[in-house]
Amino acid sequence: FRERRRMGISSKLQVISVLLVGLLALEAVSYNFNYGDAMDKTLLFFEAQRSGKLPPNQRVKWRGDSGLKDGFLRGVNLVGGYYDAGDHVKFGLPMAYSLTMLGWSVVDYRKEIADLNQMGNTLAAIKWGTDYFIKAHTQPNVLWAQVGDGDSDHYCWERAEDMTTPRTAYKLDPSHPGSDLAGEAAAALAAASLAFKPYDSSYSNLLLVHAKQLFSFADTFRGLYDDSIPNAQAFYTSSGYSDELLWAAAWLYRATYDEYYLKYVVDNAVSLGGTGWAVKEFSWDNKYAGVQILLTKILLDGAGGSYTPTLKQYQAKADYFTCACLQKNDGYNVALTPGGLIYVREWNNLQYASSAAFLLAMYSDYLSEKKIVLTCPEGQVQPSYVLSFAKSQADYILGKNPKAISYLVGYGQNYPIHVHHRGASIAPISVLHTAVSCIEGFETWYRRPQANPNIIHGALLGGPSKTDDFSDDRSNYEQTEPTLSGSAPLIGLFVKLQSLSGYPGSYRHTSPTPYQKPPASYHPQPSTPYYKAPGSSNYKAPGAPVTFLHSIISTWTIGPTTYYKHRVVVKNTSQKQITNLKFIIENLSGSLWGLSPCPEKNTYELPQWIKILKPGSELTFVYVQGGAQAKVSIKSYH
């Protein structure tokens, strides 16, 4: 985890290095990813996670107002902010980290985001969170750190709009310190201050005032936030606050150029571990690699002055992290899956891959701008190679992986459809007008085998195991639950890659059509399909022991085009199990999910998590397109 480099071992893992070079050199003829579109969808995920009174321009229509009395029992207005993941707790530490990542993306990729016409949406995503932290920072030395109880929240499966669980609010103050969380909040507001500076100077100044006060609070009254809020320990345990103090000071220096903050990171480089820790992880909990790269930029820009010797020590640790990711660190490398994905730990591993890729993309820019070659223990590396590795992580996420699955929900034609997310898995309040109770949610919606009724576009899931295996199961929360902290680094990463690809990346034109309201006659029943189909056809596949039930389950019109949502239920009518079932789907012009694409044209197969079709069992897949329905037939089976 926070690991010091061990010296004296000189063995080189040449095989791993060769494999990595081969991986990065693979031709990607069939992987023309539209990173701009992926960025669009990631921004939509933040709208899906909003708590509070939703604005008129809310694009995720299956969400409604929620948490409108958060904090009221404690005499404070804590309405707003973001729900953390598939639950409804507002955890301050990962939320603040996510805002820092969004702010950093705007600061360094301002032009690229503006070229995509996404500056408004990106700043709105930041402001939804920073407005909340301004509310939560009620006094210079008081920060409300969390709303909701993780234990009681997880006992219920209900929409945010129906919440019946306690909305307990927890605060940090001099008697109950939280240097990690207060420091991260200071970093977030400082980065956001820079992001807003060209557009809203008064708001930028307000953010900076709060950032300075929060840093002072964090530094003066030291302690771990989860010691003050034991309820958080089971969910977001902090490993220390030293990195957040350095992180906050680094961001405040970048936002103010006040030498006080630069002197702070230099004077405390040893005592707070900034030049001591050589790490192989960057995350909501561990900011050392981010600190080290952020301070290396100051050095590369020639602004180190008398602090240059210490900044060079920070640079050495930044290089350690980078070389470890590239598998060129003399054996002390970041683990990779066989498919080439960064692997840190089992639970929600993709968050570590996305954050590392974001950081490497940033560092490659800093090195490239100054025409500096990275020197690793196993040789010199061009900045372009660093960026190529970052790109390999983004491409893995979007579908270039052994499972051929996009782990960014709503992107591509094959992505998980059983996301562990309460709001996405339950029919929205606009359709199901009665509340879904705590237990009813589990019985009716959590356990239903069908796909989630709402597509939560842009949600980055936890992702595969260390062997690249993945199961699209709603109960498999380690792999199918999305988080703010996993998605936030993708904004900067996708924007950088899009700027090199030439794709326009417009949600309006390339994304699956957002959720539309079904007929008013809709009445859900436990373990039944989500919509009552207005029409369907049942037919047997010639020469194969299966039948197809092809239904149109929803329809809507946008401009001159009418779109149809089709559901196809495939049933094994034989007395034997079917394996290696492949389909031919002709005239498909829209998005499809529930099957895996094959290399052959118009050919699809059972998804990886369904190996066989047992006698009498069914498989369901769905597609959306305008015009006539696709033609589905069986190509082969065993």
C-alpha positions in Angstrom: 0.0 0.0 0.0 2.0 3.1 1.1 5.2 1.3 0.4 8.8 2.4 0.8 11.1 1.4 -2.0 13.2 -1.5 -1.0 16.8 -1.2 -2.2 19.4 -3.7 -3.1 17.4 -6.0 -5.5 18.4 -5.6 -9.1 16.5 -8.3 -10.8 14.5 -7.1 -13.8 11.2 -8.6 -14.9 12.0 -8.5 -18.6 9.2 -10.8 -19.5 6.5 -8.5 -18.0 8.2 -5.5 -19.8 8.0 -7.3 -23.1 4.4 -8.3 -22.6 3.5 -4.7 -21.8 5.2 -3.4 -24.9 3.3 -5.9 -26.9 0.1 -4.9 -25.2 0.6 -1.2 -26.0 1.6 -2.0 -29.6 -1.5 -3.9 -30.4 -3.4 -2.6 -33.4 -6.8 -1.2 -32.4 -8.5 -1.3 -35.8 -11.8 -2.4 -34.2 -11.5 -0.1 -31.1 -12.1 3.3 -32.4 -13.3 4.7 -29.1 -15.1 8.0 -29.0 -13.6 9.5 -25.8 -15.7 12.6 -26.1 -18.8 10.6 -25.9 -17.5 8.6 -23.0 -16.8 12.0 -21.2 -20.4 13.1 -21.9 -21.7 10.0 -20.3 -19.4 10.3 -17.3 -20.8 13.8 -16.6 -24.3 12.3 -16.7 -23.3 10.0 -13.9 -22.7 13.0 -11.6 -26.2 14.2 -12.4 -27.6 10.8 -11.5 -25.8 11.1 -8.1 -27.2 14.5 -7.2 -28.9 14.9 -3.8 -31.2 17.8 -3.1 -33.6 19.9 -5.2 -32.8 19.2 -8.8 -32.5 22.0 -11.3 -34.8 22.6 -14.3 -32.0 21.5 -16.7 -31.5 18.2 -15.0 -30.7 15.7 -17.9 -31.2 12.4 -16.0 -34.9 12.4 -16.0 -35.5 9.2 -13.9 -34.1 11.1 -10.8 -36.2 13.4 -8.6 -35.7 15.7 -5.6 -34.4 13.9 -2.5 -32.7 14.6 0.8 -34.5 17.9 1.2 -34.2 18.0 5.0 -30.6 16.8 5.3 -29.0 18.4 8.3 -32.2 20.0 9.6 -32.3 17.9 12.8 -28.9 19.4 13.7 -29.9 22.9 12.8 -27.9 23.2 9.6 -28.8 23.1 5.9 -26.9 20.2 4.3 -29.2 19.8 1.3 -27.3 19.0 -1.9 -24.0 17.4 -2.7 -23.7 13.9 -4.1 -24.6 10.4 -3.1 -21.5 8.3 -2.9 -22.2 5.1 -4.9 -25.2 2.8 -5.2 -26.3 3.9 -1.8 -27.5 7.3 -0.4 -24.8 8.2 2.1 -23.0 11.5 1.5 -19.4 10.6 2.5 -17.3 13.7 2.6 -13.8 12.3 1.9 -14.5 10.6 -1.5 -16.8 13.4 -2.5 -14.2 16.0 -1.9 -11.5 14.0 -3.7 -13.9 13.6 -6.7 -14.3 17.4 -6.8 -10.5 17.8 -6.7 -10.2 15.6 -9.7 -12.9 17.5 -11.6 -11.2 20.8 -10.7 -7.8 19.6 -11.8 -9.3 18.4 -15.1 -10.7 21.9 -15.8 -7.5 23.7 -14.7 -5.2 21.7 -17.0 -7.6 20.8 -19.9 -9.6 24.0 -20.1 -9.3 24.5 -23.8 -10.0 20.8 -24.6 -13.2 20.8 -22.5 -14.3 24.1 -24.1 -13.7 22.7 -27.5 -16.1 19.9 -26.6 -18.7 22.5 -25.5 -18.7 20.8 -22.1 -17.4 23.5 -19.9 -20.9 24.4 -18.7 -21.7 20.8 -17.7 -18.3 20.2 -16.1 -18.4 23.4 -14.0 -22.0 22.5 -13.0 -20.8 19.1 -11.8 -18.1 20.8 -9.7 -20.4 23.5 -8.4 -23.0 21.0 -7.2 -20.4 19.7 -4.9 -18.6 22.9 -3.9 -21.9 24.6 -3.0 -22.5 21.7 -0.6 -19.1 22.0 1.0 -19.6 25.7 1.5 -22.8 24.9 3.3 -21.1 22.2 5.3 -18.3 24.6 6.4 -20.4 26.5 8.8 -17.5 28.0 10.9 -13.8 28.3 10.2 -13.1 25.2 12.4 -16.3 23.3 11.8 -17.0 21.0 8.8 -20.0 18.7 8.5 -18.4 15.6 7.2 -21.2 13.1 6.5 -24.9 12.7 6.1 -26.5 9.3 6.4 -25.6 6.2 8.3 -23.8 3.5 6.2 -25.2 0.6 8.2 -28.8 1.6 8.2 -28.7 2.8 4.7 -27.5 -0.5 3.4 -30.3 -2.4 5.2 -32.7 -0.8 2.7 -33.1 -1.0 -1.1 -35.1 2.1 -2.0 -35.0 5.1 -4.3 -33.4 8.3 -2.9 -36.7 10.0 -3.4 -38.3 7.5 -1.0 -35.6 7.4 1.7 -36.8 6.3 5.1 -33.4 5.6 6.7 -31.8 8.0 9.2 -30.2 11.1 7.8 -27.8 11.6 10.7 -25.3 14.4 10.2 -21.8 14.2 11.6 -19.4 17.1 12.1 -15.7 17.8 12.6 -14.5 20.4 15.0 -11.5 21.1 17.2 -12.7 18.4 19.7 -13.4 16.0 16.9 -10.7 16.7 14.2 -10.5 15.3 10.7 -7.3 16.6 9.0 -7.7 14.1 6.1 -11.2 15.2 5.2 -10.7 18.9 6.0 -7.5 18.8 4.0 -9.1 17.1 1.0 -12.0 19.6 1.1 -9.4 22.5 1.1 -7.7 20.9 -1.9 -11.1 20.5 -3.7 -12.1 24.1 -3.1 -8.7 25.5 -4.1 -8.8 23.5 -7.4 -12.4 24.6 -8.0 -11.3 28.2 -7.3 -8.9 27.9 -10.2 -11.5 26.3 -12.4 -14.0 29.1 -11.9 -11.6 32.0 -11.9 -12.0 33.0 -15.6 -15.8 32.7 -15.5 -17.0 33.8 -12.0 -14.3 35.7 -10.0 -16.5 36.3 -7.0 -17.4 32.6 -6.6 -13.7 31.8 -7.2 -12.7 34.1 -4.4 -15.4 32.6 -2.1 -14.1 29.1 -2.7 -10.5 30.3 -1.9 -11.6 31.8 1.4 -13.2 28.5 2.5 -10.1 26.5 1.2 -7.7 28.6 3.3 -9.8 28.3 6.4 -10.2 24.5 6.0 -6.5 24.0 5.5 -5.8 26.0 8.7 -8.4 23.9 10.5 -6.9 20.6 9.2 -3.3 21.6 10.1 -4.1 23.1 13.5 -6.4 20.4 14.9 -4.9 17.2 13.7 -6.6 13.8 13.7 -8.2 11.1 11.5 -11.8 11.9 10.5 -12.9 8.3 11.0 -11.7 8.4 14.6 -14.1 11.3 15.1 -16.8 9.6 13.1 -16.5 5.8 13.8 -19.5 5.2 11.6 -17.3 5.9 8.5 -14.7 3.3 9.4 -16.5 0.4 7.8 -16.8 2.2 4.5 -14.0 4.8 4.0 -11.3 4.1 6.5 -8.5 6.7 6.3 -4.9 5.4 6.4 -3.5 8.8 7.4 -3.9 12.6 7.0 -0.3 13.6 6.2 -0.8 13.3 2.5 -3.9 15.4 2.5 -2.1 18.2 4.4 0.5 18.3 1.7 -2.1 17.9 -1.0 -4.1 20.9 0.3 -1.0 23.1 0.6 0.1 22.2 -3.0 -3.3 23.1 -4.4 -3.4 26.3 -2.4 0.0 27.3 -3.7 -1.2 26.7 -7.3 -4.3 28.7 -6.6 -2.6 31.6 -4.8 1.2 31.5 -5.6 1.5 32.4 -1.9 5.0 31.2 -0.9 3.7 30.2 2.5 2.1 27.1 1.0 5.2 26.2 -1.0 7.4 26.6 2.0 4.9 24.3 3.9 5.3 21.4 1.5 9.1 21.8 1.6 9.5 22.2 5.4 7.2 19.3 6.0 8.4 17.1 3.2 10.0 14.6 5.6 7.8 14.8 8.6 4.6 14.3 6.5 6.1 11.7 4.2 6.0 13.6 0.9 9.6 12.8 0.0 9.7 9.5 2.0 6.8 7.5 0.7 7.2 5.8 -2.7 3.8 4.6 -3.6 2.0 2.5 -6.2 -1.5 3.8 -5.7 -3.3 7.1 -6.2 -6.8 7.2 -4.7 -9.4 8.9 -2.5 -7.3 7.7 0.4 -3.7 8.0 -0.8 -2.7 11.4 -2.4 1.1 11.1 -2.2 1.5 10.4 -6.0 -0.7 13.4 -6.8 1.3 15.6 -4.4 4.6 14.5 -5.9 3.5 15.1 -9.5 1.8 18.4 -8.7 5.0 19.6 -7.1 7.2 18.3 -9.9 5.3 20.6 -12.2 6.5 23.6 -10.2 10.1 22.3 -10.5 9.7 21.7 -14.3 8.3 25.2 -14.7 11.5 26.6 -13.2 9.7 28.0 -10.2 11.4 26.0 -7.5 14.0 28.7 -6.5 15.7 27.8 -3.2 13.2 24.9 -2.8 14.6 23.1 -5.8 16.6 20.4 -3.9 13.5 19.3 -2.0 11.3 19.5 -5.1 13.7 17.2 -6.8 13.1 14.6 -4.1 9.4 14.9 -4.7 10.1 14.4 -8.4 12.0 11.2 -7.7 9.0 9.8 -6.0 6.7 10.9 -8.9 9.0 9.0 -11.2 8.8 6.0 -9.0 5.1 5.9 -9.2 5.2 6.3 -13.0 7.8 3.7 -13.6 6.0 1.3 -11.3 2.9 1.7 -13.5 4.9 1.2 -16.6 6.5 -2.1 -15.3 9.9 -0.5 -15.5 10.7 -0.1 -11.8 13.2 -2.9 -11.3 10.6 -5.3 -10.1 8.7 -2.9 -7.7 5.8 -2.6 -10.1 2.1 -2.1 -9.9 0.3 -5.4 -10.5 -1.4 -5.9 -13.8 -4.1 -8.4 -14.8 -3.4 -10.7 -17.7 -5.4 -8.2 -19.8 -3.2 -5.3 -18.8 -5.4 -3.6 -16.2 -3.8 -2.0 -13.2 -4.8 -4.1 -10.2 -4.6 -2.7 -6.6 -7.3 -4.5 -4.7 -10.4 -6.7 -5.2 -13.1 -4.3 -4.2 -13.9 -1.7 -6.9 -10.5 -2.0 -8.6 -11.3 0.2 -11.6 -11.2 3.3 -9.4 -7.5 2.8 -9.0 -6.9 2.2 -12.7 -8.9 5.4 -13.6 -7.0 7.5 -11.1 -3.6 6.2 -12.1 -4.4 6.7 -15.8 -5.5 10.3 -15.1 -2.3 11.0 -13.2 -0.1 9.5 -15.8 -1.8 11.5 -18.6 -1.2 14.7 -16.6 2.5 13.8 -15.9 3.0 12.9 -19.6 1.8 16.4 -20.5 4.2 18.0 -17.9 7.1 16.0 -19.2 6.2 16.5 -22.9 5.8 20.3 -22.5 9.4 20.6 -21.3 10.7 17.9 -23.6 11.9 15.7 -20.7 12.5 12.0 -21.0 11.6 9.9 -17.9 14.4 7.8 -16.5 13.3 4.6 -15.0 15.5 1.8 -13.4 14.9 -0.2 -16.6 15.6 2.5 -19.1 14.5 5.8 -20.5 10.8 6.4 -21.4 9.4 9.0 -23.7 6.3 11.0 -22.5 4.3 9.5 -25.3 4.9 6.0 -23.9 3.5 7.2 -20.5 0.4 8.5 -22.3 0.1 5.3 -24.2 -0.1 3.3 -21.0 -2.8 5.7 -19.6 -4.7 5.2 -22.9 -4.5 1.4 -22.4 -6.3 1.8 -19.1 -9.0 3.9 -20.7 -9.4 1.5 -23.6 -9.7 -1.4 -21.2 -12.5 0.4 -19.4 -14.3 1.1 -22.7 -14.2 -2.5 -24.0 -10.7 -3.5 -25.1 -10.4 -6.2 -22.5 -10.7 -10.0 -22.4 -14.5 -9.9 -21.8 -15.1 -7.3 -24.5 -17.3 -5.5 -22.0 -17.5 -1.7 -21.5 -17.3 -1.1 -17.8 -18.6 2.4 -18.4 -22.4 1.9 -18.4 -24.2 3.2 -21.5 -21.0 3.3 -23.6 -20.8 0.9 -26.5 -23.2 -2.0 -27.3 -22.1 -4.4 -24.5 -22.1 -3.1 -21.0 -23.4 -4.4 -17.7 -27.1 -4.1 -17.2 -27.5 -5.2 -13.5 -25.7 -2.3 -11.9 -25.7 -2.3 -8.1 -27.4 1.0 -7.8 -30.7 1.6 -6.0 -32.0 4.4 -8.2 -31.1 2.7 -11.4 -32.6 -0.6 -10.4 -36.1 0.7 -9.4 -38.7 2.2 -11.7 -38.6 6.0 -11.3 -41.1 8.0 -9.3 -42.5 9.5 -12.5 -43.6 6.0 -13.5 -44.2 4.1 -10.3 -46.0 6.8 -8.4 -46.1 5.0 -5.0 -43.1 4.8 -2.7 -40.9 1.7 -2.8 -40.4 0.6 0.8 -37.2 -0.7 2.3 -38.0 -4.4 2.2 -40.2 -4.2 -0.9 -37.1 -2.8 -2.8 -35.2 -6.0 -2.0 -38.0 -8.4 -2.8 -39.3 -6.7 -5.9 -36.4 -5.0 -7.5 -33.0 -6.1 -6.1 -33.7 -9.8 -6.7 -35.3 -9.4 -10.1 -33.3 -11.1 -12.9 -34.1 -8.5 -15.5 -32.0 -5.6 -16.5 -32.2 -2.4 -14.5 -35.1 -0.2 -15.7 -32.9 2.9 -15.8 -29.6 3.2 -17.6 -27.2 5.0 -15.4 -25.0 6.5 -18.2 -21.4 7.1 -17.4 -21.2 5.0 -14.2 -17.8 3.3 -13.9 -18.3 0.0 -12.3 -16.0 -1.7 -9.8 -14.8 -3.9 -12.6 -13.2 -7.3 -13.1 -11.0 -9.4 -10.8 -7.3 -9.9 -11.0 -7.9 -12.5 -13.6 -10.1 -10.2 -15.7 -13.2 -12.2 -14.7 -16.5 -10.3 -14.2 -20.0 -11.2 -13.2 -22.9 -8.8 -14.2 -24.9 -9.5 -11.0 -26.7 -6.9 -9.0 -25.6 -8.6 -5.7 -22.0 -8.6 -6.8 -21.4 -5.1 -5.4 -17.6 -5.5 -5.5 -17.7 -5.5 -9.3 -21.0 -3.9 -10.3 -21.3 -0.8 -8.0 -20.2 2.6 -9.3 -18.6 5.3 -7.2 -17.9 9.0 -7.5 -14.2 8.6 -6.8 -13.9 6.0 -9.7 -15.7 8.2 -12.2 -14.2 11.6 -11.5 -10.7 11.0 -12.9 -12.2 9.9 -16.2 -13.3 13.4 -17.1 -9.7 14.6 -17.5 -8.5 11.3 -19.0 -11.2 11.1 -21.6 -10.8 14.8 -22.5 -7.1 14.4 -23.0 -7.5 11.3 -25.2 -10.4 12.9 -27.2 -8.2 15.9 -28.0 -5.9 13.5 -29.8 -8.6 11.4 -31.5 -10.6 13.9 -33.5 -14.0 12.6 -32.5 -16.6 15.3 -31.7 -18.1 13.4 -28.8 -21.7 14.6 -28.5 -24.1 12.9 -26.1 -27.0 14.1 -28.2 -26.0 12.2 -31.3 -24.1 9.2 -30.0 -25.5 8.1 -26.7 -28.3 5.6 -26.2 -31.5 7.5 -25.9 -32.2 8.4 -22.3 -35.0 6.8 -20.3 -38.5 7.7 -21.5 -41.8 7.4 -19.7 -43.7 4.2 -20.6 -47.5 3.9 -20.9 -49.6 5.0 -18.0 -51.0 1.5 -17.6 -47.7 0.3 -16.2 -48.0 -1.8 -13.0 -44.9 -3.6 -11.7 -45.1 -7.0 -10.3 -42.3 -8.9 -8.5 -39.9 -10.7 -10.9 -41.8 -9.5 -14.0 -40.4 -7.6 -17.0 -40.1 -3.9 -16.4 -42.6 -2.8 -19.1 -45.8 -4.2 -20.3 -45.1 -4.7 -24.0 -47.6 -3.1 -26.3 -47.0 -5.8 -28.8 -45.0 -9.0 -29.3 -44.3 -11.9 -31.6 -43.5 -15.5 -30.5 -41.7 -17.7 -33.0 -39.4 -20.7 -33.1 -35.9 -20.5 -34.6 -35.7 -22.8 -37.6 -33.4 -25.8 -36.9 -32.7 -24.9 -33.3 -34.4 -25.9 -30.1 -35.2 -22.3 -29.0 -38.0 -19.9 -29.3 -37.9 -16.1 -29.5 -40.4 -13.8 -27.9 -39.7 -10.4 -29.6 -41.5 -7.5 -28.0 -41.6 -3.7 -28.4 -41.6 -2.6 -24.8 -41.4 1.2 -25.2 -41.6 3.9 -27.9 -40.9 7.6 -28.0 -40.2 10.3 -30.6 -37.4 12.8 -30.8 -37.7 15.2 -33.7 -38.7 13.3 -36.8 -37.5 9.9 -35.5 -39.5 7.4 -33.6 -37.4 5.1 -31.4 -38.4 1.6 -30.2 -37.1 -0.3 -27.3 -37.1 -4.1 -28.2 -36.8 -7.0 -25.8 -36.0 -10.4 -27.1 -36.5 -13.4 -24.8 -34.7 -16.6 -26.0 -36.0 -19.8 -24.4 -34.4 -23.3 -24.5 -37.3 -25.6 -25.4 -35.3 -28.8 -25.5 -34.4 -31.2 -22.7 -30.7 -30.6 -23.0 -28.5 -27.7 -22.2 -27.3 -25.4 -25.0 -23.7 -24.1 -25.1 -21.8 -21.9 -27.6 -25.0 -20.3 -28.8 -24.4 -17.7 -31.5 -26.9 -15.3 -33.0 -27.1 -13.5 -36.3 -28.7 -10.1 -35.8 -29.4 -8.2 -39.1 -30.6 -4.7 -39.7 -29.4 -3.6 -36.2 -28.7 0.1 -36.3 -29.0 1.0 -32.6 -27.5 0.0 -29.2 -27.8 -3.6 -27.9 -27.0 -5.0 -24.5 -27.3 -8.5 -23.0 -25.2 -10.2 -25.6 -21.5 -10.1 -26.4 -20.3 -9.2 -29.9 -18.2 -11.7 -31.9 -15.5 -10.8 -34.5 -17.8 -12.0 -37.3 -20.1 -9.4 -38.8 -23.6 -9.2 -37.2 -22.7 -12.1 -34.9 -23.3 -12.2 -31.1 -22.9 -14.8 -28.4 -24.0 -15.5 -24.8 -22.5 -13.0 -22.4 -19.5 -14.2 -20.4 -21.4 -14.6 -17.2 -23.9 -17.0 -18.9 -22.0 -20.1 -20.0 -24.9 -22.3 -20.8 -28.7 -22.1 -21.5 -30.3 -24.8 -19.4 -33.4 -26.7 -20.4 -36.4 -24.5 -20.0 -34.3 -21.4 -19.1 -34.5 -18.0 -20.7 -32.0 -15.3 -21.8 -33.1 -11.7 -22.4 -31.4 -9.1 -24.5 -32.6 -5.6 -25.4 -31.9 -3.1 -28.2 -33.0 0.4 -29.1 -33.3 1.8 -32.6 -35.5 3.8 -34.9 -37.5 2.2 -37.8 -38.1 -1.5 -38.3 -37.0 -4.2 -35.8 -33.9 -6.2 -36.3 -34.0 -9.8 -37.6 -32.7 -12.3 -35.1 -31.7 -15.9 -36.0 -29.5 -18.7 -34.7 -26.1 -19.1 -36.4 -24.8 -22.1 -34.4 -25.0 -23.9 -31.1 -23.9 -27.1 -29.3 
